[in-house]
Amino acid sequence: MQELLEQRAIEPFQLLRRAVLIVDVAESVRLMENDERGTIMRWLDVSRHLEQRIFPRFAGRVVKSLGDGLLVEFETPRAAVAAAIETQKEAQALGAGQEGGIRLRIGVEVSDVV
């Protein structure tokens, strides 16, 4: 067993520098308590719009979709930040400032991934 672990430890692997965009619905619990169905429908509309229209423009790839968030990979930090700015603009256009509207928190992390 030890030999197998040692062999695995020295096998070459490639690290890639990537930018990861994290999108999260602000105050999702409160929104769900007030209007569960409406909140779900609005989030599905927003996330579908982002996945189909915004992220592809910046070569973004959705890695994981969570109940109230998305994890999106980009090749460069510049692309991730540009997508984040466009995402906030689109969220405003889709009614983020209205009562019950979907407001988004967005963060970008740059690191090596395997």
N, CA, C and O atoms as CSV, one atom per row, in Angstrom:
chain,resi,resn,atom,element,x,y,z
A,1,MET,N,N,0.818,-1.190,0.000
A,1,MET,CA,C,0.000,0.000,0.000
A,1,MET,C,C,0.868,1.262,0.000
A,1,MET,O,O,0.611,2.197,-0.759
A,2,GLN,N,N,1.877,1.284,0.839
A,2,GLN,CA,C,2.771,2.434,0.931
A,2,GLN,C,C,3.411,2.719,-0.426
A,2,GLN,O,O,3.550,3.874,-0.828
A,3,GLU,N,N,3.799,1.651,-1.126
A,3,GLU,CA,C,4.423,1.817,-2.447
A,3,GLU,C,C,3.466,2.492,-3.418
A,3,GLU,O,O,3.869,3.356,-4.197
A,4,LEU,N,N,2.197,2.096,-3.369
A,4,LEU,CA,C,1.187,2.697,-4.235
A,4,LEU,C,C,1.014,4.181,-3.918
A,4,LEU,O,O,0.920,5.003,-4.830
A,5,LEU,N,N,0.973,4.521,-2.653
A,5,LEU,CA,C,0.849,5.921,-2.262
A,5,LEU,C,C,2.051,6.736,-2.715
A,5,LEU,O,O,1.897,7.855,-3.204
A,6,GLU,N,N,3.245,6.182,-2.556
A,6,GLU,CA,C,4.450,6.884,-2.987
A,6,GLU,C,C,4.464,7.069,-4.500
A,6,GLU,O,O,4.856,8.123,-5.001
A,7,GLN,N,N,4.034,6.044,-5.218
A,7,GLN,CA,C,3.987,6.138,-6.680
A,7,GLN,C,C,3.006,7.229,-7.110
A,7,GLN,O,O,3.298,8.016,-8.010
A,8,ARG,N,N,1.854,7.268,-6.467
A,8,ARG,CA,C,0.863,8.283,-6.785
A,8,ARG,C,C,1.385,9.685,-6.495
A,8,ARG,O,O,1.096,10.622,-7.240
A,9,ALA,N,N,2.139,9.832,-5.436
A,9,ALA,CA,C,2.643,11.137,-5.009
A,9,ALA,C,C,3.635,11.716,-6.004
A,9,ALA,O,O,3.746,12.936,-6.120
A,10,ILE,N,N,4.353,10.871,-6.720
A,10,ILE,CA,C,5.359,11.394,-7.649
A,10,ILE,C,C,4.882,11.436,-9.090
A,10,ILE,O,O,5.606,11.908,-9.967
A,11,GLU,N,N,3.661,10.944,-9.350
A,11,GLU,CA,C,3.154,11.033,-10.714
A,11,GLU,C,C,2.975,12.501,-11.076
A,11,GLU,O,O,2.461,13.286,-10.279
A,12,PRO,N,N,3.395,12.865,-12.267
A,12,PRO,CA,C,3.262,14.281,-12.650
A,12,PRO,C,C,1.797,14.647,-12.870
A,12,PRO,O,O,1.010,13.844,-13.370
A,13,PHE,N,N,1.462,15.826,-12.503
A,13,PHE,CA,C,0.147,16.372,-12.787
A,13,PHE,C,C,0.339,17.826,-13.177
A,13,PHE,O,O,1.346,18.457,-12.855
A,14,GLN,N,N,-0.642,18.323,-13.866
A,14,GLN,CA,C,-0.531,19.677,-14.397
A,14,GLN,C,C,-1.394,20.631,-13.585
A,14,GLN,O,O,-2.590,20.405,-13.401
A,15,LEU,N,N,-0.780,21.687,-13.110
A,15,LEU,CA,C,-1.511,22.753,-12.441
A,15,LEU,C,C,-1.857,23.814,-13.469
A,15,LEU,O,O,-1.020,24.205,-14.283
A,16,LEU,N,N,-3.082,24.269,-13.424
A,16,LEU,CA,C,-3.530,25.323,-14.319
A,16,LEU,C,C,-3.964,26.525,-13.487
A,16,LEU,O,O,-4.682,26.369,-12.499
A,17,ARG,N,N,-3.542,27.698,-13.872
A,17,ARG,CA,C,-3.967,28.933,-13.204
A,17,ARG,C,C,-5.330,29.298,-13.774
A,17,ARG,O,O,-5.471,29.482,-14.983
A,18,ARG,N,N,-6.324,29.402,-12.915
A,18,ARG,CA,C,-7.680,29.726,-13.345
A,18,ARG,C,C,-8.289,30.773,-12.414
A,18,ARG,O,O,-7.891,30.924,-11.259
A,19,ALA,N,N,-9.251,31.475,-12.954
A,19,ALA,CA,C,-10.046,32.410,-12.163
A,19,ALA,C,C,-11.417,31.771,-11.962
A,19,ALA,O,O,-12.032,31.271,-12.905
A,20,VAL,N,N,-11.876,31.798,-10.732
A,20,VAL,CA,C,-13.171,31.218,-10.403
A,20,VAL,C,C,-14.096,32.335,-9.925
A,20,VAL,O,O,-13.753,33.110,-9.032
A,21,LEU,N,N,-15.251,32.394,-10.528
A,21,LEU,CA,C,-16.270,33.380,-10.181
A,21,LEU,C,C,-17.333,32.684,-9.339
A,21,LEU,O,O,-17.876,31.657,-9.745
A,22,ILE,N,N,-17.624,33.232,-8.189
A,22,ILE,CA,C,-18.643,32.689,-7.310
A,22,ILE,C,C,-19.802,33.671,-7.286
A,22,ILE,O,O,-19.622,34.845,-6.963
A,23,VAL,N,N,-20.989,33.193,-7.628
A,23,VAL,CA,C,-22.192,34.017,-7.637
A,23,VAL,C,C,-23.144,33.453,-6.588
A,23,VAL,O,O,-23.387,32.247,-6.546
A,24,ASP,N,N,-23.676,34.325,-5.748
A,24,ASP,CA,C,-24.565,33.903,-4.674
A,24,ASP,C,C,-25.729,34.880,-4.569
A,24,ASP,O,O,-25.545,36.088,-4.714
A,25,VAL,N,N,-26.927,34.357,-4.318
A,25,VAL,CA,C,-28.099,35.214,-4.134
A,25,VAL,C,C,-28.050,35.798,-2.725
A,25,VAL,O,O,-28.039,35.063,-1.738
A,26,ALA,N,N,-28.021,37.115,-2.646
A,26,ALA,CA,C,-28.011,37.794,-1.346
A,26,ALA,C,C,-29.369,37.627,-0.672
A,26,ALA,O,O,-30.412,37.760,-1.313
A,27,GLU,N,N,-29.344,37.337,0.618
A,27,GLU,CA,C,-30.557,37.195,1.433
A,27,GLU,C,C,-31.526,36.157,0.879
A,27,GLU,O,O,-32.741,36.351,0.918
A,28,SER,N,N,-30.986,35.057,0.366
A,28,SER,CA,C,-31.842,34.039,-0.249
A,28,SER,C,C,-32.828,33.421,0.744
A,28,SER,O,O,-33.956,33.103,0.369
A,29,VAL,N,N,-32.422,33.248,2.004
A,29,VAL,CA,C,-33.320,32.656,2.993
A,29,VAL,C,C,-34.540,33.554,3.212
A,29,VAL,O,O,-35.673,33.073,3.239
A,30,ARG,N,N,-34.306,34.851,3.367
A,30,ARG,CA,C,-35.424,35.792,3.549
A,30,ARG,C,C,-36.336,35.803,2.332
A,30,ARG,O,O,-37.560,35.797,2.464
A,31,LEU,N,N,-35.732,35.819,1.141
A,31,LEU,CA,C,-36.526,35.809,-0.085
A,31,LEU,C,C,-37.387,34.550,-0.170
A,31,LEU,O,O,-38.556,34.613,-0.553
A,32,MET,N,N,-36.802,33.405,0.189
A,32,MET,CA,C,-37.532,32.133,0.137
A,32,MET,C,C,-38.668,32.110,1.156
A,32,MET,O,O,-39.749,31.591,0.876
A,33,GLU,N,N,-38.422,32.670,2.333
A,33,GLU,CA,C,-39.469,32.714,3.362
A,33,GLU,C,C,-40.651,33.565,2.906
A,33,GLU,O,O,-41.804,33.230,3.178
A,34,ASN,N,N,-40.366,34.660,2.218
A,34,ASN,CA,C,-41.423,35.574,1.776
A,34,ASN,C,C,-42.172,35.071,0.545
A,34,ASN,O,O,-43.383,35.259,0.434
A,35,ASP,N,N,-41.451,34.431,-0.385
A,35,ASP,CA,C,-42.070,34.001,-1.649
A,35,ASP,C,C,-41.210,32.899,-2.270
A,35,ASP,O,O,-40.411,33.152,-3.172
A,36,GLU,N,N,-41.385,31.688,-1.776
A,36,GLU,CA,C,-40.533,30.579,-2.234
A,36,GLU,C,C,-40.636,30.347,-3.734
A,36,GLU,O,O,-39.620,30.325,-4.428
A,37,ARG,N,N,-41.833,30.176,-4.235
A,37,ARG,CA,C,-42.020,29.878,-5.661
A,37,ARG,C,C,-41.485,31.014,-6.545
A,37,ARG,O,O,-40.770,30.773,-7.518
A,38,GLY,N,N,-41.841,32.246,-6.191
A,38,GLY,CA,C,-41.397,33.389,-6.983
A,38,GLY,C,C,-39.887,33.541,-6.973
A,38,GLY,O,O,-39.283,33.845,-8.002
A,39,THR,N,N,-39.272,33.330,-5.811
A,39,THR,CA,C,-37.815,33.434,-5.701
A,39,THR,C,C,-37.129,32.380,-6.558
A,39,THR,O,O,-36.168,32.675,-7.268
A,40,ILE,N,N,-37.628,31.150,-6.487
A,40,ILE,CA,C,-37.049,30.067,-7.294
A,40,ILE,C,C,-37.174,30.400,-8.779
A,40,ILE,O,O,-36.212,30.244,-9.531
A,41,MET,N,N,-38.338,30.850,-9.202
A,41,MET,CA,C,-38.550,31.167,-10.618
A,41,MET,C,C,-37.649,32.314,-11.071
A,41,MET,O,O,-37.081,32.266,-12.162
A,42,ARG,N,N,-37.516,33.351,-10.230
A,42,ARG,CA,C,-36.648,34.480,-10.597
A,42,ARG,C,C,-35.193,34.034,-10.681
A,42,ARG,O,O,-34.480,34.419,-11.608
A,43,TRP,N,N,-34.740,33.215,-9.707
A,43,TRP,CA,C,-33.353,32.746,-9.732
A,43,TRP,C,C,-33.091,31.859,-10.948
A,43,TRP,O,O,-32.038,31.965,-11.576
A,44,LEU,N,N,-34.027,30.999,-11.279
A,44,LEU,CA,C,-33.854,30.153,-12.467
A,44,LEU,C,C,-33.747,31.004,-13.730
A,44,LEU,O,O,-32.936,30.712,-14.609
A,45,ASP,N,N,-34.558,32.052,-13.823
A,45,ASP,CA,C,-34.486,32.962,-14.976
A,45,ASP,C,C,-33.130,33.662,-15.039
A,45,ASP,O,O,-32.505,33.727,-16.098
A,46,VAL,N,N,-32.680,34.187,-13.894
A,46,VAL,CA,C,-31.397,34.895,-13.848
A,46,VAL,C,C,-30.250,33.940,-14.170
A,46,VAL,O,O,-29.402,34.255,-15.003
A,47,SER,N,N,-30.215,32.789,-13.526
A,47,SER,CA,C,-29.093,31.868,-13.732
A,47,SER,C,C,-29.062,31.343,-15.164
A,47,SER,O,O,-27.987,31.199,-15.746
A,48,ARG,N,N,-30.221,31.058,-15.733
A,48,ARG,CA,C,-30.282,30.605,-17.130
A,48,ARG,C,C,-29.748,31.691,-18.059
A,48,ARG,O,O,-28.991,31.406,-18.986
A,49,HIS,N,N,-30.142,32.922,-17.808
A,49,HIS,CA,C,-29.664,34.051,-18.615
A,49,HIS,C,C,-28.139,34.176,-18.528
A,49,HIS,O,O,-27.467,34.364,-19.542
A,50,LEU,N,N,-27.609,34.070,-17.322
A,50,LEU,CA,C,-26.156,34.156,-17.142
A,50,LEU,C,C,-25.442,33.020,-17.862
A,50,LEU,O,O,-24.456,33.247,-18.563
A,51,GLU,N,N,-25.932,31.813,-17.691
A,51,GLU,CA,C,-25.295,30.646,-18.292
A,51,GLU,C,C,-25.350,30.661,-19.816
A,51,GLU,O,O,-24.418,30.203,-20.478
A,52,GLN,N,N,-26.432,31.184,-20.370
A,52,GLN,CA,C,-26.596,31.153,-21.824
A,52,GLN,C,C,-26.061,32.389,-22.533
A,52,GLN,O,O,-25.615,32.301,-23.677
A,53,ARG,N,N,-26.100,33.553,-21.859
A,53,ARG,CA,C,-25.772,34.793,-22.567
A,53,ARG,C,C,-24.534,35.524,-22.064
A,53,ARG,O,O,-23.816,36.134,-22.857
A,54,ILE,N,N,-24.272,35.473,-20.771
A,54,ILE,CA,C,-23.169,36.260,-20.224
A,54,ILE,C,C,-21.874,35.453,-20.169
A,54,ILE,O,O,-20.876,35.846,-20.773
A,55,PHE,N,N,-21.880,34.350,-19.464
A,55,PHE,CA,C,-20.646,33.590,-19.262
A,55,PHE,C,C,-19.994,33.118,-20.568
A,55,PHE,O,O,-18.769,33.178,-20.672
A,56,PRO,N,N,-20.747,32.656,-21.559
A,56,PRO,CA,C,-20.101,32.240,-22.809
A,56,PRO,C,C,-19.352,33.372,-23.525
A,56,PRO,O,O,-18.364,33.120,-24.215
A,57,ARG,N,N,-19.813,34.606,-23.365
A,57,ARG,CA,C,-19.133,35.744,-23.999
A,57,ARG,C,C,-17.715,35.930,-23.467
A,57,ARG,O,O,-16.866,36.522,-24.133
A,58,PHE,N,N,-17.468,35.420,-22.262
A,58,PHE,CA,C,-16.156,35.566,-21.629
A,58,PHE,C,C,-15.466,34.211,-21.451
A,58,PHE,O,O,-14.546,34.074,-20.645
A,59,ALA,N,N,-15.918,33.224,-22.206
A,59,ALA,CA,C,-15.369,31.855,-22.162
A,59,ALA,C,C,-15.478,31.247,-20.769
A,59,ALA,O,O,-14.582,30.532,-20.322
A,60,GLY,N,N,-16.580,31.537,-20.089
A,60,GLY,CA,C,-16.821,30.973,-18.764
A,60,GLY,C,C,-17.500,29.628,-18.852
A,60,GLY,O,O,-18.313,29.382,-19.743
A,61,ARG,N,N,-17.159,28.760,-17.920
A,61,ARG,CA,C,-17.734,27.411,-17.874
A,61,ARG,C,C,-18.301,27.184,-16.478
A,61,ARG,O,O,-17.576,27.251,-15.486
A,62,VAL,N,N,-19.604,26.915,-16.410
A,62,VAL,CA,C,-20.228,26.639,-15.114
A,62,VAL,C,C,-19.726,25.290,-14.626
A,62,VAL,O,O,-19.946,24.258,-15.260
A,63,VAL,N,N,-19.048,25.319,-13.488
A,63,VAL,CA,C,-18.492,24.111,-12.896
A,63,VAL,C,C,-19.513,23.453,-11.989
A,63,VAL,O,O,-19.635,22.229,-11.952
A,64,LYS,N,N,-20.253,24.291,-11.249
A,64,LYS,CA,C,-21.224,23.765,-10.310
A,64,LYS,C,C,-22.360,24.764,-10.136
A,64,LYS,O,O,-22.144,25.973,-10.043
A,65,SER,N,N,-23.558,24.234,-10.095
A,65,SER,CA,C,-24.738,25.048,-9.838
A,65,SER,C,C,-25.296,24.619,-8.491
A,65,SER,O,O,-25.616,23.449,-8.276
A,66,LEU,N,N,-25.408,25.582,-7.592
A,66,LEU,CA,C,-25.919,25.316,-6.256
A,66,LEU,C,C,-27.351,25.814,-6.165
A,66,LEU,O,O,-27.859,26.416,-7.111
A,67,GLY,N,N,-27.992,25.576,-5.062
A,67,GLY,CA,C,-29.375,26.024,-4.911
A,67,GLY,C,C,-29.539,27.508,-5.145
A,67,GLY,O,O,-30.478,27.931,-5.821
A,68,ASP,N,N,-28.635,28.310,-4.594
A,68,ASP,CA,C,-28.739,29.763,-4.760
A,68,ASP,C,C,-27.424,30.363,-5.228
A,68,ASP,O,O,-27.115,31.512,-4.912
A,69,GLY,N,N,-26.653,29.593,-5.975
A,69,GLY,CA,C,-25.374,30.114,-6.437
A,69,GLY,C,C,-24.794,29.341,-7.599
A,69,GLY,O,O,-25.293,28.285,-7.987
A,70,LEU,N,N,-23.727,29.896,-8.143
A,70,LEU,CA,C,-23.014,29.290,-9.266
A,70,LEU,C,C,-21.513,29.390,-9.027
A,70,LEU,O,O,-21.033,30.342,-8.412
A,71,LEU,N,N,-20.785,28.409,-9.516
A,71,LEU,CA,C,-19.328,28.409,-9.515
A,71,LEU,C,C,-18.913,28.318,-10.978
A,71,LEU,O,O,-19.223,27.340,-11.658
A,72,VAL,N,N,-18.209,29.345,-11.461
A,72,VAL,CA,C,-17.898,29.459,-12.888
A,72,VAL,C,C,-16.390,29.623,-13.062
A,72,VAL,O,O,-15.766,30.431,-12.375
A,73,GLU,N,N,-15.804,28.853,-13.984
A,73,GLU,CA,C,-14.367,28.889,-14.236
A,73,GLU,C,C,-14.058,29.726,-15.482
A,73,GLU,O,O,-14.758,29.648,-16.492
A,74,PHE,N,N,-12.996,30.525,-15.385
A,74,PHE,CA,C,-12.520,31.337,-16.506
A,74,PHE,C,C,-11.021,31.129,-16.658
A,74,PHE,O,O,-10.333,30.821,-15.685
A,75,GLU,N,N,-10.519,31.293,-17.856
A,75,GLU,CA,C,-9.084,31.116,-18.090
A,75,GLU,C,C,-8.263,32.271,-17.554
A,75,GLU,O,O,-7.098,32.088,-17.199
A,76,THR,N,N,-8.852,33.464,-17.487
A,76,THR,CA,C,-8.093,34.626,-17.026
A,76,THR,C,C,-8.888,35.425,-15.995
A,76,THR,O,O,-10.119,35.428,-16.018
A,77,PRO,N,N,-8.184,36.096,-15.099
A,77,PRO,CA,C,-8.868,36.979,-14.150
A,77,PRO,C,C,-9.623,38.104,-14.859
A,77,PRO,O,O,-10.710,38.494,-14.432
A,78,ARG,N,N,-9.051,38.613,-15.924
A,78,ARG,CA,C,-9.701,39.695,-16.671
A,78,ARG,C,C,-11.078,39.259,-17.176
A,78,ARG,O,O,-12.046,40.014,-17.083
A,79,ALA,N,N,-11.159,38.051,-17.705
A,79,ALA,CA,C,-12.441,37.531,-18.194
A,79,ALA,C,C,-13.432,37.363,-17.045
A,79,ALA,O,O,-14.612,37.680,-17.190
A,80,ALA,N,N,-12.959,36.869,-15.915
A,80,ALA,CA,C,-13.843,36.667,-14.753
A,80,ALA,C,C,-14.383,37.998,-14.233
A,80,ALA,O,O,-15.569,38.108,-13.920
A,81,VAL,N,N,-13.525,38.997,-14.140
A,81,VAL,CA,C,-13.957,40.307,-13.652
A,81,VAL,C,C,-14.920,40.954,-14.651
A,81,VAL,O,O,-15.920,41.547,-14.249
A,82,ALA,N,N,-14.628,40.844,-15.930
A,82,ALA,CA,C,-15.533,41.399,-16.948
A,82,ALA,C,C,-16.898,40.715,-16.873
A,82,ALA,O,O,-17.932,41.373,-16.991
A,83,ALA,N,N,-16.900,39.404,-16.677
A,83,ALA,CA,C,-18.165,38.674,-16.545
A,83,ALA,C,C,-18.899,39.098,-15.281
A,83,ALA,O,O,-20.125,39.206,-15.289
A,84,ALA,N,N,-18.172,39.340,-14.198
A,84,ALA,CA,C,-18.789,39.787,-12.950
A,84,ALA,C,C,-19.474,41.136,-13.134
A,84,ALA,O,O,-20.590,41.341,-12.655
A,85,ILE,N,N,-18.810,42.048,-13.823
A,85,ILE,CA,C,-19.397,43.374,-14.070
A,85,ILE,C,C,-20.657,43.249,-14.924
A,85,ILE,O,O,-21.679,43.865,-14.620
A,86,GLU,N,N,-20.583,42.460,-15.981
A,86,GLU,CA,C,-21.761,42.259,-16.837
A,86,GLU,C,C,-22.882,41.571,-16.074
A,86,GLU,O,O,-24.057,41.879,-16.276
A,87,THR,N,N,-22.520,40.642,-15.201
A,87,THR,CA,C,-23.525,39.941,-14.399
A,87,THR,C,C,-24.280,40.916,-13.510
A,87,THR,O,O,-25.504,40.840,-13.408
A,88,GLN,N,N,-23.560,41.835,-12.862
A,88,GLN,CA,C,-24.230,42.826,-12.010
A,88,GLN,C,C,-25.118,43.755,-12.835
A,88,GLN,O,O,-26.220,44.099,-12.408
A,89,LYS,N,N,-24.649,44.158,-14.000
A,89,LYS,CA,C,-25.471,45.003,-14.873
A,89,LYS,C,C,-26.757,44.285,-15.269
A,89,LYS,O,O,-27.840,44.870,-15.228
A,90,GLU,N,N,-26.634,43.023,-15.651
A,90,GLU,CA,C,-27.797,42.242,-16.066
A,90,GLU,C,C,-28.752,42.024,-14.893
A,90,GLU,O,O,-29.971,42.079,-15.061
A,91,ALA,N,N,-28.198,41.779,-13.712
A,91,ALA,CA,C,-29.044,41.585,-12.533
A,91,ALA,C,C,-29.870,42.840,-12.271
A,91,ALA,O,O,-31.051,42.743,-11.938
A,92,GLN,N,N,-29.258,44.025,-12.419
A,92,GLN,CA,C,-29.994,45.279,-12.251
A,92,GLN,C,C,-31.092,45.404,-13.299
A,92,GLN,O,O,-32.214,45.803,-12.986
A,93,ALA,N,N,-30.770,45.063,-14.540
A,93,ALA,CA,C,-31.748,45.146,-15.620
A,93,ALA,C,C,-32.906,44.173,-15.405
A,93,ALA,O,O,-34.030,44.430,-15.835
A,94,LEU,N,N,-32.624,43.054,-14.736
A,94,LEU,CA,C,-33.656,42.044,-14.489
A,94,LEU,C,C,-34.427,42.298,-13.190
A,94,LEU,O,O,-35.207,41.449,-12.759
A,95,GLY,N,N,-34.216,43.450,-12.570
A,95,GLY,CA,C,-35.031,43.830,-11.428
A,95,GLY,C,C,-34.429,43.590,-10.065
A,95,GLY,O,O,-35.164,43.392,-9.097
A,96,ALA,N,N,-33.114,43.601,-9.959
A,96,ALA,CA,C,-32.466,43.353,-8.660
A,96,ALA,C,C,-32.839,44.391,-7.623
A,96,ALA,O,O,-32.889,44.071,-6.435
A,97,GLY,N,N,-33.102,45.614,-8.025
A,97,GLY,CA,C,-33.410,46.671,-7.078
A,97,GLY,C,C,-34.865,46.701,-6.628
A,97,GLY,O,O,-35.215,47.444,-5.711
A,98,GLN,N,N,-35.707,45.906,-7.259
A,98,GLN,CA,C,-37.127,45.893,-6.918
A,98,GLN,C,C,-37.372,45.019,-5.695
A,98,GLN,O,O,-36.549,44.168,-5.358
A,99,GLU,N,N,-38.487,45.226,-5.043
A,99,GLU,CA,C,-38.882,44.404,-3.894
A,99,GLU,C,C,-38.967,42.941,-4.332
A,99,GLU,O,O,-39.662,42.611,-5.293
A,100,GLY,N,N,-38.259,42.078,-3.623
A,100,GLY,CA,C,-38.245,40.655,-3.964
A,100,GLY,C,C,-37.317,40.308,-5.112
A,100,GLY,O,O,-37.224,39.148,-5.514
A,101,GLY,N,N,-36.625,41.319,-5.644
A,101,GLY,CA,C,-35.705,41.072,-6.753
A,101,GLY,C,C,-34.467,40.301,-6.301
A,101,GLY,O,O,-34.131,40.286,-5.117
A,102,ILE,N,N,-33.810,39.678,-7.235
A,102,ILE,CA,C,-32.619,38.883,-6.953
A,102,ILE,C,C,-31.393,39.799,-6.982
A,102,ILE,O,O,-31.005,40.306,-8.035
A,103,ARG,N,N,-30.788,40.002,-5.795
A,103,ARG,CA,C,-29.525,40.735,-5.721
A,103,ARG,C,C,-28.405,39.715,-5.599
A,103,ARG,O,O,-28.535,38.721,-4.885
A,104,LEU,N,N,-27.316,39.961,-6.293
A,104,LEU,CA,C,-26.227,38.986,-6.323
A,104,LEU,C,C,-24.984,39.493,-5.609
A,104,LEU,O,O,-24.630,40.669,-5.694
A,105,ARG,N,N,-24.330,38.575,-4.902
A,105,ARG,CA,C,-22.987,38.799,-4.369
A,105,ARG,C,C,-22.066,38.019,-5.294
A,105,ARG,O,O,-22.359,36.886,-5.677
A,106,ILE,N,N,-20.950,38.641,-5.644
A,106,ILE,CA,C,-20.024,37.998,-6.579
A,106,ILE,C,C,-18.601,38.152,-6.054
A,106,ILE,O,O,-18.205,39.222,-5.591
A,107,GLY,N,N,-17.850,37.074,-6.135
A,107,GLY,CA,C,-16.444,37.101,-5.769
A,107,GLY,C,C,-15.626,36.401,-6.842
A,107,GLY,O,O,-16.124,35.523,-7.547
A,108,VAL,N,N,-14.372,36.797,-6.956
A,108,VAL,CA,C,-13.461,36.161,-7.906
A,108,VAL,C,C,-12.229,35.700,-7.146
A,108,VAL,O,O,-11.651,36.461,-6.371
A,109,GLU,N,N,-11.834,34.472,-7.364
A,109,GLU,CA,C,-10.639,33.881,-6.763
A,109,GLU,C,C,-9.741,33.400,-7.898
A,109,GLU,O,O,-10.216,32.790,-8.855
A,110,VAL,N,N,-8.460,33.673,-7.791
A,110,VAL,CA,C,-7.491,33.192,-8.771
A,110,VAL,C,C,-6.541,32.241,-8.064
A,110,VAL,O,O,-5.922,32.592,-7.060
A,111,SER,N,N,-6.433,31.028,-8.606
A,111,SER,CA,C,-5.540,30.045,-7.986
A,111,SER,C,C,-5.225,28.940,-8.971
A,111,SER,O,O,-5.787,28.873,-10.064
A,112,ASP,N,N,-4.307,28.071,-8.555
A,112,ASP,CA,C,-3.952,26.895,-9.358
A,112,ASP,C,C,-4.967,25.800,-9.088
A,112,ASP,O,O,-5.374,25.583,-7.947
A,113,VAL,N,N,-5.370,25.119,-10.138
A,113,VAL,CA,C,-6.286,23.987,-10.011
A,113,VAL,C,C,-5.652,22.778,-10.674
A,113,VAL,O,O,-4.843,22.911,-11.593
A,114,VAL,N,N,-6.026,21.599,-10.201
A,114,VAL,CA,C,-5.504,20.361,-10.778
A,114,VAL,C,C,-6.435,19.910,-11.861
A,114,VAL,O,O,-6.195,18.880,-12.492
